Amino acid sequence: MDKISIINLKVPARHGVYDFEKDKDGMFEIDVEIYTDLSKSGNSDQLSDTVNYDEAIGVVTKIFQRKDYNLVEAVGEDICTGLLSKYSIEKVVVRIRKPHAPIMANLDTVEVELIRTRK
């Protein structure tokens, strides 16, 4: 299966379970993998035959910023649902990183990954 990847999209938002996380934007990092057959667009060379990356990034960003979620798992679920309902795709993988997570540990980031397929 073919894949379109959006890598390290940076989006400011106020997601978190603690009140202080909702006081100011934190920068989140998002990866999206969209699995679909790209043979039609590969042969036609027409944007209308594929997933428009700019549009898909807009969908992800709009969902990510439309409300303050407690959990990145919840916003990730909404992103998966939104992409699967908008586009004729087979599978989507969404990774969300929160490098500023309030965790007392020596680490670079925390990340959740959601994998959803068309039912």
ChimeraX attribute file (.defattr): number of C-alpha atoms within 10 A of each C-alpha:
attribute: neighborCount
match mode: 1-to-1
recipient: residues
	/A:1	9
	/A:2	11
	/A:3	15
	/A:4	17
	/A:5	14
	/A:6	16
	/A:7	12
	/A:8	14
	/A:9	15
	/A:10	15
	/A:11	16
	/A:12	14
	/A:13	20
	/A:14	21
	/A:15	27
	/A:16	18
	/A:17	13
	/A:18	10
	/A:19	11
	/A:20	10
	/A:21	18
	/A:22	16
	/A:23	10
	/A:24	12
	/A:25	12
	/A:26	19
	/A:27	17
	/A:28	23
	/A:29	18
	/A:30	23
	/A:31	17
	/A:32	26
	/A:33	17
	/A:34	23
	/A:35	18
	/A:36	18
	/A:37	16
	/A:38	15
	/A:39	13
	/A:40	12
	/A:41	14
	/A:42	12
	/A:43	9
	/A:44	11
	/A:45	11
	/A:46	10
	/A:47	11
	/A:48	10
	/A:49	14
	/A:50	20
	/A:51	18
	/A:52	13
	/A:53	14
	/A:54	9
	/A:55	10
	/A:56	18
	/A:57	15
	/A:58	12
	/A:59	15
	/A:60	23
	/A:61	18
	/A:62	13
	/A:63	16
	/A:64	24
	/A:65	15
	/A:66	10
	/A:67	12
	/A:68	16
	/A:69	17
	/A:70	16
	/A:71	12
	/A:72	22
	/A:73	17
	/A:74	12
	/A:75	21
	/A:76	23
	/A:77	15
	/A:78	15
	/A:79	23
	/A:80	22
	/A:81	15
	/A:82	15
	/A:83	19
	/A:84	19
	/A:85	11
	/A:86	11
	/A:87	14
	/A:88	14
	/A:89	18
	/A:90	16
	/A:91	19
	/A:92	23
	/A:93	18
	/A:94	22
	/A:95	19
	/A:96	23
	/A:97	20
	/A:98	19
	/A:99	16
	/A:100	13
	/A:101	18
	/A:102	11
	/A:103	10
	/A:104	6
	/A:105	8
	/A:106	6
	/A:107	9
	/A:108	11
	/A:109	15
	/A:110	12
	/A:111	16
	/A:112	14
	/A:113	16
	/A:114	15
	/A:115	14
	/A:116	14
	/A:117	13
	/A:118	11
	/A:119	6
